[in-house]
């Protein structure tokens, strides 16, 4: 049964908008190994981000057609991402992405504004790795603290 839960961690982290900020705490609190949860969440998120980077031009064309067809101009997350990108540059957008707008939106906005694929890959990898560690360690420490408070 735990194998299925680990597979779900990987799959959930790969889904845009689920993100590591949700998947890691849920997996750890469910009693799964923090190491494996963090590794699988990082890997799952990276797989779809790398696919997006590789297929960016096709995804961009598809999204533009979809937005034209539906009459939508964009999303609040996309508007926020554009403001961050214009003001602070792609490294900041990539570092804030997992918490505020999602890694996939950060990648898409960065590439749309001309960030290179190599630069995008580097910064989004650093960001996902950093947030995976921060969220995983904070969850473990916070959960342990909470359990200790409950015991005594």
Secondary structure, DSSP 8 states (H G I E B T S, - for coil): -HHHHHHHHHHHHHSTTTHHHHHHHHHHHTT--HHHHHHHHHHHHHHHHHHHHHTHHHHHHHHHHHHHHHT----HHHHHHHHHHHHH-HHHHHHHHHHHT-HHHHHHHHHHTT--HHHHHHHHHHHHHHHHHHHHHHHHHHHHHHHHHHH-
